[in-house]
Amino acid sequence: KTTLTYPKELFLQLQRFPESVKYYFAVSGLKTYAGIMVFWGKNTAIYWGAAITEEGKPLCANQYLLDYAIQESISNNILKFDLGASKGILSLSKFKESFGAKKLMYRSYVVKKL
């Protein structure tokens, strides 16, 4: 189980780009079960993050949201839906492959202060 915490300031700054950042939520009544965040570019959508409650897991709420976002990208003629790195986590790779994802090798860079 991986839990990442991001500063509130990050999300406040992302609100400045409503055309480029989209949030999707699985909600029933007043209950939220899951949420995902997708960055949108001219030809690419990037699945960046997700959260799910224990109650949302058996409902496959994240899968539903991801499928919805992928279908939306197809409707908007987006050429590539990037599910991001799996970082060697086999279960994460299999999850992404269940949506038709193909493994790609790409470089990442780390910038260090001198």
N, CA, C and O of each residue as an XYZ file, in Angstrom:
456
protein
N       0.849     -1.180      0.000
C       0.000      0.000      0.000
C       0.891      1.237      0.000
O       1.766      1.388      0.852
N       0.657      2.105     -0.953
C       1.453      3.317     -1.066
C       0.579      4.526     -0.766
O      -0.509      4.679     -1.320
N       1.064      5.361      0.101
C       0.366      6.602      0.411
C       1.324      7.753      0.173
O       2.389      7.832      0.786
N       0.931      8.644     -0.725
C       1.724      9.836     -0.992
C       0.945     11.049     -0.526
O      -0.275     11.115     -0.677
N       1.643     11.985      0.031
C       1.016     13.218      0.470
C       1.638     14.368     -0.304
O       2.859     14.513     -0.362
N       0.781     15.176     -0.893
C       1.233     16.337     -1.641
C       0.776     17.588     -0.904
O      -0.267     17.581     -0.250
N       1.546     18.653     -1.007
C       1.152     19.889     -0.314
C      -0.101     20.499     -0.936
O      -0.292     20.450     -2.151
N      -0.934     21.063     -0.103
C      -2.162     21.724     -0.556
C      -1.848     22.792     -1.594
O      -2.624     22.997     -2.527
N      -0.732     23.463     -1.442
C      -0.323     24.526     -2.372
C      -0.221     24.016     -3.812
O      -0.540     24.743     -4.753
N       0.222     22.771     -3.982
C       0.305     22.190     -5.325
C      -1.056     22.210     -6.008
O      -1.167     22.630     -7.160
N      -2.087     21.763     -5.310
C      -3.422     21.700     -5.890
C      -4.028     23.087     -6.093
O      -4.788     23.307     -7.036
N      -3.692     24.007     -5.216
C      -4.139     25.386     -5.399
C      -3.518     25.988     -6.661
O      -4.185     26.708     -7.405
N      -2.249     25.692     -6.894
C      -1.584     26.186     -8.096
C      -2.153     25.533     -9.363
O      -2.289     26.192    -10.393
N      -2.477     24.262     -9.287
C      -3.029     23.555    -10.452
C      -4.383     24.122    -10.869
O      -4.766     24.003    -12.033
N      -5.105     24.728     -9.950
C      -6.396     25.335    -10.287
C      -6.247     26.481    -11.280
O      -7.229     26.904    -11.890
N      -5.052     26.973    -11.441
C      -4.802     28.050    -12.397
C      -4.876     27.558    -13.843
O      -4.875     28.365    -14.772
N      -4.941     26.247    -14.037
C      -4.913     25.662    -15.379
C      -6.122     24.741    -15.599
O      -5.950     23.541    -15.810
N      -7.339     25.294    -15.550
C      -8.536     24.449    -15.624
C      -8.681     23.665    -16.929
O      -9.352     22.633    -16.949
N      -8.073     24.128    -18.006
C      -8.151     23.397    -19.269
C      -7.140     22.257    -19.333
O      -7.268     21.361    -20.167
N      -6.143     22.284    -18.463
C      -5.069     21.294    -18.507
C      -5.105     20.262    -17.397
O      -4.422     19.242    -17.482
N      -5.885     20.507    -16.363
C      -5.962     19.584    -15.235
C      -7.431     19.269    -14.989
O      -8.253     20.171    -14.827
N      -7.749     17.987    -14.962
C      -9.139     17.600    -14.762
C      -9.217     16.544    -13.657
O      -8.409     15.616    -13.598
N     -10.202     16.713    -12.795
C     -10.427     15.771    -11.702
C     -11.708     14.985    -11.997
O     -12.689     15.545    -12.487
N     -11.690     13.708    -11.701
C     -12.859     12.840    -11.879
C     -13.140     12.186    -10.531
O     -12.218     11.743     -9.846
N     -14.422     12.126    -10.149
C     -14.789     11.555     -8.862
C     -15.912     10.537     -9.029
O     -16.832     10.736     -9.822
N     -15.824      9.457     -8.281
C     -16.905      8.473     -8.198
C     -17.695      8.811     -6.940
O     -17.204      8.654     -5.822
N     -18.928      9.279     -7.140
C     -19.750      9.787     -6.041
C     -21.132      9.156     -6.122
O     -21.686      8.968     -7.205
N     -21.674      8.833     -4.955
C     -23.066      8.389     -4.856
C     -23.669      9.124     -3.666
O     -23.233      8.950     -2.528
N     -24.673      9.942     -3.941
C     -25.249     10.763     -2.870
C     -24.195     11.711     -2.340
O     -23.605     12.478     -3.101
N     -23.956     11.664     -1.047
C     -22.941     12.518     -0.430
C     -21.616     11.792     -0.220
O     -20.690     12.352      0.366
N     -21.519     10.551     -0.694
C     -20.341      9.719     -0.460
C     -19.426      9.719     -1.679
O     -19.865      9.430     -2.792
N     -18.153     10.045     -1.467
C     -17.141      9.971     -2.521
C     -16.343      8.692     -2.322
O     -15.846      8.426     -1.227
N     -16.220      7.892     -3.393
C     -15.538      6.602     -3.318
C     -14.133      6.624     -3.900
O     -13.266      5.870     -3.460
N     -13.903      7.486     -4.888
C     -12.590      7.526     -5.527
C     -12.456      8.821     -6.313
O     -13.436      9.505     -6.606
N     -11.219      9.130     -6.640
C     -10.942     10.279     -7.483
C      -9.652     10.061     -8.236
O      -8.732      9.418     -7.731
N      -9.579     10.600     -9.454
C      -8.346     10.555    -10.231
C      -8.074     11.955    -10.778
O      -8.973     12.791    -10.868
N      -6.818     12.187    -11.138
C      -6.422     13.458    -11.727
C      -5.694     13.172    -13.030
O      -4.814     12.313    -13.097
N      -6.083     13.916    -14.074
C      -5.500     13.739    -15.400
C      -5.042     15.098    -15.912
O      -5.777     16.083    -15.836
N      -3.819     15.139    -16.435
C      -3.310     16.328    -17.117
C      -3.632     16.189    -18.596
O      -3.465     15.114    -19.173
N      -4.092     17.267    -19.209
C      -4.466     17.261    -20.624
C      -3.553     18.189    -21.400
O      -3.366     19.349    -21.033
N      -2.985     17.660    -22.483
C      -2.193     18.455    -23.409
C      -2.865     18.442    -24.771
O      -4.003     17.993    -24.903
N      -2.172     18.925    -25.767
C      -2.742     19.006    -27.113
C      -3.053     17.621    -27.684
O      -4.127     17.404    -28.244
N      -2.105     16.682    -27.538
C      -2.278     15.342    -28.105
C      -2.157     14.222    -27.079
O      -2.284     13.047    -27.421
N      -1.913     14.585    -25.829
C      -1.653     13.577    -24.793
C      -2.413     13.896    -23.516
O      -2.511     15.052    -23.104
N      -2.945     12.859    -22.904
C      -3.516     12.952    -21.563
C      -2.619     12.110    -20.656
O      -2.177     11.029    -21.045
N      -2.353     12.602    -19.455
C      -1.481     11.891    -18.520
C      -2.226     11.652    -17.216
O      -2.600     12.588    -16.509
N      -2.432     10.372    -16.915
C      -3.043      9.951    -15.652
C      -1.991     10.163    -14.573
O      -0.952      9.503    -14.581
N      -2.254     11.083    -13.641
C      -1.212     11.472    -12.703
C      -1.387     10.894    -11.309
O      -0.402     10.555    -10.654
N      -2.617     10.777    -10.849
C      -2.793     10.298     -9.495
C      -4.201      9.819     -9.230
O      -5.134     10.116     -9.976
N      -4.334      9.068     -8.146
C      -5.631      8.511     -7.789
C      -5.723      8.320     -6.285
O      -4.719      8.215     -5.581
N      -6.948      8.279     -5.824
C      -7.227      7.967     -4.418
C      -8.525      7.172     -4.382
O      -9.419      7.382     -5.202
N      -8.616      6.262     -3.429
C      -9.816      5.432     -3.313
C     -10.053      5.107     -1.843
O      -9.110      4.931     -1.073
N     -11.313      5.032     -1.472
C     -11.668      4.629     -0.115
C     -11.767      3.102     -0.061
O     -11.822      2.435     -1.094
N     -11.788      2.572      1.137
C     -11.964      1.116      1.284
C     -13.281      0.667      0.660
O     -13.353     -0.401      0.053
N     -14.334      1.492      0.812
C     -15.638      1.148      0.236
C     -15.615      1.195     -1.288
O     -16.396      0.502     -1.940
N     -14.729      2.004     -1.858
C     -14.643      2.128     -3.311
C     -13.920      0.979     -3.988
O     -14.117      0.740     -5.180
N     -13.080      0.259     -3.242
C     -12.294     -0.830     -3.835
C     -13.158     -1.945     -4.412
O     -12.959     -2.306     -5.572
N     -14.112     -2.513     -3.661
C     -14.921     -3.584     -4.256
C     -15.830     -3.098     -5.387
O     -16.323     -3.900     -6.180
N     -16.049     -1.788     -5.456
C     -16.864     -1.219     -6.534
C     -16.036     -0.955     -7.790
O     -16.579     -0.570     -8.826
N     -14.721     -1.162     -7.697
C     -13.798     -0.879     -8.810
C     -13.930      0.573     -9.259
O     -13.917      0.868    -10.454
N     -14.058      1.466     -8.298
C     -14.300      2.873     -8.595
C     -13.172      3.509     -9.408
O     -13.444      4.295    -10.316
N     -11.913      3.186     -9.103
C     -10.810      3.755     -9.875
C     -10.827      3.257    -11.318
O     -10.563      4.024    -12.244
N     -11.136      1.983    -11.508
C     -11.200      1.437    -12.861
C     -12.281      2.145    -13.671
O     -12.082      2.473    -14.841
N     -13.425      2.377    -13.036
C     -14.509      3.081    -13.708
C     -14.062      4.482    -14.122
O     -14.297      4.900    -15.256
N     -13.422      5.205    -13.209
C     -12.987      6.572    -13.506
C     -11.929      6.609    -14.600
O     -11.969      7.463    -15.485
N     -10.991      5.682    -14.534
C      -9.941      5.629    -15.539
C     -10.530      5.305    -16.911
O     -10.153      5.914    -17.912
N     -11.450      4.350    -16.953
C     -12.111      4.023    -18.213
C     -12.861      5.249    -18.753
O     -12.811      5.532    -19.950
N     -13.537      5.956    -17.885
C     -14.269      7.156    -18.292
C     -13.324      8.199    -18.887
O     -13.623      8.792    -19.924
N     -12.175      8.425    -18.227
C     -11.203      9.407    -18.711
C     -10.607      8.972    -20.050
O     -10.396      9.803    -20.934
N     -10.337      7.687    -20.203
C      -9.817      7.173    -21.476
C     -10.847      7.387    -22.577
O     -10.498      7.839    -23.668
N     -12.113      7.068    -22.307
C     -13.172      7.268    -23.310
C     -13.307      8.746    -23.667
O     -13.535      9.092    -24.827
N     -13.168      9.615    -22.669
C     -13.227     11.052    -22.936
C     -12.068     11.490    -23.821
O     -12.242     12.324    -24.710
N     -10.885     10.928    -23.580
C      -9.733     11.287    -24.414
C      -9.957     10.837    -25.862
O      -9.580     11.546    -26.795
N     -10.559      9.680    -26.051
C     -10.867      9.211    -27.402
C     -11.855     10.161    -28.068
O     -11.680     10.525    -29.231
N     -12.885     10.560    -27.340
C     -13.887     11.488    -27.877
C     -13.288     12.837    -28.266
O     -13.792     13.516    -29.160
N     -12.202     13.218    -27.581
C     -11.545     14.499    -27.856
C     -10.336     14.351    -28.778
O      -9.513     15.260    -28.884
N     -10.236     13.202    -29.441
C      -9.161     12.942    -30.415
C      -7.759     13.054    -29.825
O      -6.820     13.455    -30.512
N      -7.625     12.702    -28.561
C      -6.308     12.660    -27.928
C      -5.589     11.420    -28.460
O      -6.153     10.326    -28.464
N      -4.356     11.592    -28.903
C      -3.625     10.505    -29.541
C      -2.995      9.528    -28.555
O      -2.778      8.363    -28.888
N      -2.700      9.996    -27.344
C      -1.984      9.144    -26.385
C      -2.536      9.379    -24.988
O      -2.686     10.523    -24.558
N      -2.837      8.301    -24.283
C      -3.243      8.373    -22.880
C      -2.140      7.689    -22.084
O      -2.023      6.464    -22.106
N      -1.344      8.464    -21.394
C      -0.173      7.978    -20.675
C      -0.573      7.608    -19.249
O      -1.038      8.455    -18.488
N      -0.391      6.341    -18.896
C      -0.730      5.879    -17.553
C       0.429      6.028    -16.573
O       0.301      5.674    -15.401
N       1.548      6.544    -17.044
C       2.675      6.812    -16.159
C       3.492      5.580    -15.824
O       3.176      4.463    -16.235
N       4.545      5.816    -15.071
C       5.481      4.754    -14.692
C       4.871      3.819    -13.656
O       4.096      4.239    -12.797
N       5.229      2.563    -13.752
C       4.788      1.570    -12.769
C       5.871      1.298    -11.733
O       5.630      0.611    -10.740
N       7.058      1.835    -11.967
C       8.180      1.753    -11.022
C       8.486      0.325    -10.575
O       8.863      0.093     -9.426
N       8.321     -0.629    -11.494
C       8.639     -2.017    -11.192
C       7.624     -2.724    -10.316
O       7.882     -3.841     -9.870
N       6.489     -2.116    -10.057
C       5.450     -2.733     -9.228
C       4.573     -3.588    -10.139
O       3.793     -3.067    -10.937
N       4.711     -4.904    -10.010
C       4.039     -5.839    -10.908
C       2.525     -5.665    -10.908
O       1.910     -5.672    -11.974
N       1.914     -5.509     -9.738
C       0.460     -5.368     -9.677
C       0.003     -4.095    -10.383
O      -1.062     -4.073    -11.000
N       0.804     -3.038    -10.293
C       0.476     -1.785    -10.968
C       0.608     -1.940    -12.481
O      -0.218     -1.430    -13.238
N       1.650     -2.645    -12.916
C       1.821     -2.924    -14.345
C       0.638     -3.712    -14.883
O       0.112     -3.391    -15.948
N       0.222     -4.725    -14.167
C      -0.911     -5.550    -14.606
C      -2.201     -4.731    -14.647
O      -3.005     -4.891    -15.566
N      -2.403     -3.864    -13.668
C      -3.575     -2.993    -13.651
C      -3.605     -2.148    -14.921
O      -4.637     -2.060    -15.587
N      -2.485     -1.533    -15.256
C      -2.419     -0.674    -16.430
C      -2.569     -1.473    -17.715
O      -3.215     -1.018    -18.659
N      -1.982     -2.649    -17.755
C      -2.113     -3.503    -18.932
C      -3.555     -3.958    -19.139
O      -3.950     -4.251    -20.268
N      -4.346     -4.023    -18.070
C      -5.752     -4.427    -18.209
C      -6.547     -3.394    -19.012
O      -7.649     -3.682    -19.480
N      -5.985     -2.191    -19.171
C      -6.610     -1.146    -19.982
C      -6.008     -1.096    -21.385
O      -6.351     -0.225    -22.185
N      -5.115     -2.031    -21.675
C      -4.489     -2.060    -22.989
C      -3.160     -1.329    -23.050
O      -2.607     -1.142    -24.134
N      -2.641     -0.916    -21.907
C      -1.365     -0.185    -21.885
C      -0.226     -1.081    -22.356
O      -0.219     -2.290    -22.125
N       0.721     -0.459    -23.014
C       1.954     -1.122    -23.449
C       3.115     -0.501    -22.691
O       3.149      0.707    -22.454
N       4.068     -1.349    -22.314
C       5.237     -0.848    -21.584
C       6.115     -0.029    -22.518
O       6.381     -0.422    -23.654
N       6.555      1.107    -22.019
C       7.481      1.975    -22.738
C       8.638      2.313    -21.826
O       8.465      2.473    -20.618
N       9.788      2.417    -22.392
C      10.946      2.883    -21.642
C      11.094      4.366    -21.931
O      11.035      4.787    -23.086
N      11.283      5.144    -20.903
C      11.538      6.559    -21.099
C      12.462      7.061    -20.016
O      12.577      6.476    -18.939
N      13.108      8.148    -20.328
C      14.088      8.706    -19.405
C      13.416      9.604    -18.384
O      12.395     10.236    -18.652
N      14.005      9.640    -17.235
C      13.593     10.624    -16.235
C      14.862     11.310    -15.744
O      15.946     10.726    -15.717
N      14.692     12.540    -15.366
C      15.836     13.332    -14.948
C      15.603     13.847    -13.534
O      14.474     14.128    -13.134
N      16.682     13.960    -12.798
C      16.637     14.513    -11.455
C      17.496     15.767    -11.458
O      18.655     15.745    -11.872
N      16.914     16.845    -10.996
C      17.640     18.104    -10.916
C      18.050     18.305     -9.460
O      17.217     18.300     -8.553
N      19.338     18.478     -9.266
C      19.862     18.693     -7.917
C      20.406     20.101     -7.804
O      21.027     20.626     -8.728
N      20.161     20.701     -6.654
C      20.724     22.030     -6.400
C      22.215     21.881     -6.135
O      22.656     20.931     -5.489
N      22.964     22.818     -6.636
C      24.411     22.806     -6.409
C      24.771     23.513     -5.131
O      25.949     23.597     -4.783
